[in-house]
Each structure stands twice: as structure tokens, then as C-alpha cells.
């Protein structure tokens, strides 16, 4: 098994793709001053290595909420009674099956999990709570915070900076 080594070009590619994954290969190559075939080969290598998990569109929650709902964002802390590996993984699997839950973090210390969920309204959140928390005898405590305003949202990871070639 070979060890993946990232150079300045790889890091610049990752940084650009985090900003705009919809860039064409040609545009990406021009930005980085490399040839399109080299760019394509490098991006494929980064995908194959698992550094790029997927490319997605980030939707405007505020604009979409007025059209189709999903105006309620809940940040939820969950504490389980049993924290053995099987119990933790079982809870993670149940959460992963829920489209309303966008993020799930196993955390320490404090609660066992923090979730970020988007629901159209309070009845939808209550139904989600019934499925995930009330119906699970292993859930000891649930504390929910409702967002009144999203001040920042991002998925960009900080990368080391290399001087331009």
C-alpha cells in the first residue's frame, strides 16, 4: 500500500474544490496553472484516495424554507443510559436513517451525541423526536436548542498554505 503525499498543487486543488466544486476541469486547471489532463488525473487521485467524499450543492435554507418548509433547525444533545459500543452504534444507525438529521457527532465530555436536524415545522420535529428519542428506551436525556438565526454555515476545512508555484 502506497502512502499518499500531498503537494502544493493537491492542496490548491482541494481548496478550490471546497470553494466551488462546480468548476469545470478546464477552469480549475487554468486557476492552478496546470494542464487539463494533469488536473483531471490529480482530482481523480484525490477522489480515489477518499479525500474528496462527494460533491454536493448547498441549498439556501432561508430561501427554500419559504417555498417548501424546513424552516426549523434543531441542535439536539442526547445522552444514552448505556454507552457500550453496540448501543452507540445502534443509535448512530437509527439517526443515519433519518433524512431530517443532517449531522451527527459522537461527543465527549457531556452528552453522547449532538445532532443538527432540519424540519418543516414543530409537528415534524415532534414526530422525529418520537422516532429517535421517545421510542428508544436507551435514551436517558434529550436537550434541544432551536436556531433563531444561522449566522455562519460552512463545510470548508482549513488546509495548510503553500506558496504559489
C-alpha positions in Angstrom: 0.0 0.0 0.0 1.4 3.4 -1.0 1.3 6.4 1.2 -0.5 9.4 -0.3 1.7 12.5 -0.3 0.0 15.9 -0.9 2.0 18.7 -2.6 1.1 22.3 -3.1 -0.9 21.6 -6.2 -3.0 19.0 -4.5 -3.7 21.4 -1.6 -4.6 24.2 -4.0 -7.0 21.8 -5.9 -8.7 20.8 -2.6 -9.0 24.4 -1.6 -10.6 25.4 -4.9 -13.0 22.5 -4.9 -14.1 23.4 -1.4 -15.0 26.9 -2.7 -16.6 25.8 -5.9 -16.9 22.1 -6.9 -18.9 23.0 -10.0 -15.8 24.4 -11.7 -15.1 22.7 -15.0 -11.8 20.8 -15.3 -10.6 23.4 -17.8 -11.4 26.3 -15.4 -9.8 24.5 -12.5 -6.6 23.8 -14.5 -6.4 27.5 -15.6 -6.8 28.7 -12.0 -3.9 26.5 -10.9 -1.8 27.0 -14.0 -1.6 23.3 -14.8 -2.7 21.3 -17.9 -6.3 20.0 -18.0 -5.1 16.3 -18.2 -2.9 16.8 -15.2 -5.8 18.5 -13.3 -8.2 15.7 -14.2 -5.7 13.0 -13.1 -4.9 14.7 -9.8 -8.6 15.3 -8.9 -9.3 11.6 -9.7 -6.4 10.6 -7.5 -7.8 12.7 -4.6 -11.3 11.1 -5.1 -9.8 7.6 -5.3 -7.9 8.3 -2.1 -11.1 9.3 -0.3 -10.0 12.8 0.4 -13.0 14.1 -1.6 -16.0 12.2 -0.4 -18.6 13.7 -2.7 -19.6 16.9 -4.5 -22.9 18.4 -3.4 -25.0 21.5 -3.8 -25.5 23.6 -0.7 -29.1 25.0 -0.7 -30.2 28.2 0.8 -32.2 27.2 3.9 -33.8 30.7 4.2 -35.0 30.9 0.6 -36.1 27.3 0.4 -38.0 27.4 3.7 -40.5 29.9 2.3 -41.1 27.6 -0.7 -41.2 24.1 0.8 -40.7 24.4 4.5 -37.7 23.1 6.5 -37.7 26.3 8.4 -36.9 24.7 11.8 -33.3 23.9 12.7 -32.7 22.0 15.9 -29.4 21.3 17.6 -30.0 18.3 19.9 -27.9 16.9 22.7 -28.6 13.2 23.5 -27.4 11.2 26.5 -27.8 7.4 26.5 -28.2 5.2 29.5 -25.7 2.6 28.1 -22.6 3.8 26.3 -21.3 0.4 25.2 -20.1 0.2 21.6 -23.2 -1.7 20.4 -25.6 0.9 22.0 -23.7 3.8 20.5 -23.5 2.2 17.0 -27.2 1.2 17.1 -28.2 4.9 17.9 -25.9 6.1 15.1 -27.6 3.8 12.6 -31.1 4.9 13.6 -30.0 8.6 13.3 -28.3 8.0 9.9 -31.6 6.6 8.5 -33.4 9.9 9.2 -33.2 12.5 6.3 -34.1 15.3 8.7 -30.8 14.7 10.6 -28.1 16.3 8.6 -25.2 16.0 11.1 -24.5 13.6 13.9 -21.5 13.9 16.2 -20.4 11.5 18.9 -19.0 13.9 21.6 -17.2 13.9 24.9 -17.5 15.0 27.6 -21.1 15.8 28.4 -23.8 14.3 26.1 -23.1 11.3 24.0 -24.3 12.8 20.7 -25.0 16.2 19.2 -27.3 16.3 16.2 -28.3 19.0 13.7 -31.8 18.4 12.3 -33.9 20.4 9.8 -37.7 20.0 10.0 -40.5 21.9 8.2 -42.2 22.7 11.5 -42.7 21.8 15.1 -45.1 18.8 14.5 -42.4 17.3 12.1 -39.8 17.8 14.8 -42.0 16.1 17.4 -42.5 13.1 15.1 -38.7 12.9 14.6 -38.3 13.1 18.4 -40.8 10.2 18.9 -39.0 8.0 16.4 -35.5 8.7 17.6 -35.7 9.6 21.3 -39.0 8.6 22.9 -39.2 5.1 21.3 -35.6 4.3 22.4 -35.5 3.0 25.9 -31.7 3.7 26.0 -32.2 7.5 25.5 -31.8 9.0 29.0 -31.8 12.7 28.3 -32.6 15.0 25.3 -31.9 18.7 25.2 -32.9 20.6 22.1 -31.9 24.1 21.0 -33.8 25.8 18.2 -31.9 28.1 15.9 -33.4 31.6 15.6 -30.8 32.7 13.0 -28.0 31.0 11.2 -25.0 33.3 11.4 -22.5 31.1 9.7 -22.5 27.8 7.8 -19.7 26.1 6.1 -18.1 22.8 5.3 -14.7 24.1 4.3 -11.7 22.5 6.1 -8.6 24.6 6.8 -5.7 23.5 4.7 -2.0 24.3 5.0 -1.0 27.1 2.7 1.8 26.6 0.2 3.3 29.4 -1.8 2.2 29.5 -5.4 4.4 27.7 -7.8 
